[in-house]
Amino acid sequence: MNELDYRGFRVIVVDDEPEQLQVFRLNFRRDFDLQLAGSAPEALEMLRGAEAAVLLTDQRMPGMSGVELLEQAKEVRPDTVRMVVTAYKDAASILDAVNKGDVYRYVVKPWNVDEMRITVRRAIERYVMAKENQRLIEQLKAVNAYLESEIQHEWDWSGIVGAQGGMKRVMEDVQKVATTRSTVLIRGETGTGKELIARSIHHASPRAGKPMVKINCAAIPETLLESELFGYEKGAFTGAEKRKPGRFELADGGTLFLDEIGDISAPLQTKLLRVLQEREFERVGGLETIKVDVRVVSATHRNLEQMVQEGKFREDLYFRLNVFPVNVPPLRKRQGDIPELARYFLRRHAQENGRPLLRDFSADAMSRLVSYPWPGNVRELENVIERAVILCAEGERIEANDLRFLDLGARPKAPELAEAASPEAPLPDVLDRIEREELVRAMEEAQGSKAAAARALGINRSTLYYRLRKHGLAERYGLPPENEPTAEEKA
């Protein structure tokens, strides 16, 4: 409490005698944010305009006594600490009001300046403590509500399927970074299990006993995302009937998982950058600065480097988020994990669908699963297994026929290449389309790194540049036009 800047707290003093108000002005104008009122109705109007930390009133005033004013003030601003100045002959009635809880303290005339200063400071401290207790209660209620919604999720991070296969390198990185305070950015295609990795980081960290709070930035409208992240005050907008803490407050002491971070708007990027730098923010419609201790783990399937180059994502925010990158490989890059994953999902969905005897796959069925390219990654694999469990006949195994709905000719495509080539298309057009598709896929998997894409395609960078320009992809991947060579080409 000694670090409080009392000058920043509003103190309303009420007295019908101007000379008494002048005494307060002369003695306390540098101690508090002092506001003076000559009547009870004027003081009530001040309170309706904005909350005050302390309301200090004289008892004997025409029209409405001090105690009557404080009773009405309690209805208008219940958090404001109420005090009254009185003569000895009014002490009995004031003491009754104190005992009822309507008045924090009464001061008997004539009062001492130093003692009054200390008394008002104690009242401000009481106000601050009550506000903090109220905030903590609201936060605990919100955390409990959030955890109740999360309690259905199974969690056993040590048993992540594939941790001994294609995911082994990823899990080694996770175990290294989990015990630190570092901000983590998880990269990977949709459906690769980025949220599972985020949970791994939280549950293996010293923050495991605190909440892990998540929010999908792409699933919430831009107009609502700010209030979901930072919370809002009562009356901040239509429908804000009471104060609501945001996800940052809920995650205080724990971890906040920002999924699809690449989808947030430019104004919100600026506000998020401030929280990452200063660890503080204000609720929507609020003036109080709230400090939090939150570890941020974010995830995206987007190419943030390209978005930075295009001016769609702040470079300084990118560097704040990308302190420790974790790259989750797509399922087609770790085919060795597919049998283990498939059996894991089979056990889960067989149990949920009342098929406990269904335990494995035939060799042909497993061959179909391993051969499929899985454009939807692990999420698609789980959906396929659940569907196969429902479709399969009685028995202990999923047969190849139970997976007949799988299109083994499917290939993961960039969105703009989703339409299939016409069977009647000339061969050169088909080859051009395939080449362009492979270029886009290589660049996306390399997250914009031309050197990595060239290595994956088995060509040198000059050839890659030529091919990108040929297919109209130069601007997308940061290459100058053909008549403006790159710095490497100039060299």
Beta strands, then each sheet from edge to edge (+ up, - down):
strand 1: 10-14
strand 2: 33-37
strand 3: 54-58
strand 4: 81-86
strand 5: 105-108
strand 6: 184-187
strand 7: 212-216
strand 8: 231-232
strand 9: 244-245
strand 10: 255-259
strand 11: 280-282
strand 12: 289-291
strand 13: 295-300
strand 14: 324-327
strand 15: 360-361
strand 16: 397-398
sheet 1: 2+ 1+ 3+ 4+ 5+
sheet 2: 7+ 10+ 13+ 6+ 14+
sheet 3: 8+ 9-
sheet 4: 11+ 12-
sheet 5: 15+ 16+
end
